[in-house]
Amino acid sequence: MNTREFDRNRGVVLVTDISRDHGARVASEFLEAGWNVAVTARTVAELVRFMAGKPAHHFFAIVADPTDRLQADRILDRVTTRFGGINRVVDPVGMVSAAWMQGEVFEAVA
């Protein structure tokens, strides 16, 4: 993914399941491009490995299972509370994107 494509549209991106290499790489690229980034992982250990050195004012980490519909709704609520909205979702599983589509216009990336 080329971070230059994001420069004109900075905002808030939610990346689910950063325990996978693709999710961690995408989240890092958005952070480097100046986005506010929220990430999820299923365990604290997965988040701690990713969080080292990340700027706290642009970064928000949530332990949650994005495949569980109730948890997906809570993820959206927490990110919206922290950053005021969500501009993009990178969600390989699709559950958070499905919950988000019910409430907002967005750009989802699988």
N, C-alpha and C positions, 0 to 999 in steps of 0.2 A: 504494500500500500504506500503510495507516495504522499507524504505529509503536505507537500506544496498545494495539493488540491483542496486542503482544508483551510488554508490561510484566509480566504475571503469569507468564510462562514463559521468562524469560531463561535463556540457556545458551550453547550453541555452535552457530553456523550456518555451513555451508559454501556459498559462492556460487561457482559455476563460470562461467568466461568473462565476467569483468568488463569485457572490451573492448567489450561491447555496452552501450548506454545503460541498458537495463533492469537488467542485472546490477550495474552500478556504482551505480545509484540504490538498488536493494534492499540492497546491502551497506552503503551509507552510512546508510540508515534503521535497519538493525539495530544498527550501531555507535552511532548517536545514541540508541537506546533502551537502551543498556547491555549489549548482547550481546558475546560474544567472536566475532569474525568471521574466518573463513579464506576466502581468495579464490584463484582460479586465473586465469591468463591464459597465452596461448601464447608471449608474448615478455616480456623484461625491460622493454622500453620501455612496454608496456601497463601493467605493474604499477607502474612508477615514476610514471607520470601519475596513477594512482589513489592511491598511497600518501602523497602529500604531506599532512602535517598529521594523519595518522591516529595514534591512541594505540598505541604498540608493545605495551603490556601487554594490549591487547584485540584485536590485529590480527596476522594471519599470512598471508603471501603466498607462493604457490608458482607457479613457471613450469612448466606442464605442459599436455599436450593431453588434456582429459577425454574425448575420443572414443576414445582408445586404452585398451583394457581393462587392460593392465599399468600404465599411468600412472594410471588411475583407482584401481586398488588401492593404488598408492603414495601417491596424494593422501590417501586415507582413513587409511592408516597414519601419515603425517606429521601430519595434523591431530589424530588421536587421541593421538599421542605428545605433541604440543604442549599440547593442552587437556584431555586425559583422556577425551574422548568427543565425540560429535556428536549434537545434538538435532534439527536440521533441515538439509535439503539443498535448495538452490535450484539446479536443474540443468536448463537448457532442453534439452540434448541427451539426457539420461537415462542415460548410461553410468555415471556415478558413483552415481546413485541405484540403478541395477540392481545394481551391485557391493555397495552398502551394504545393500540389502534382503536379500541372502543371509546377512548376519551379525547384523542387529539389528532391533529394533522402532524405528520412526521416523516422522517426519512429513516427507514429501517435497513440495516445491512446485516445479512446473514453470514 
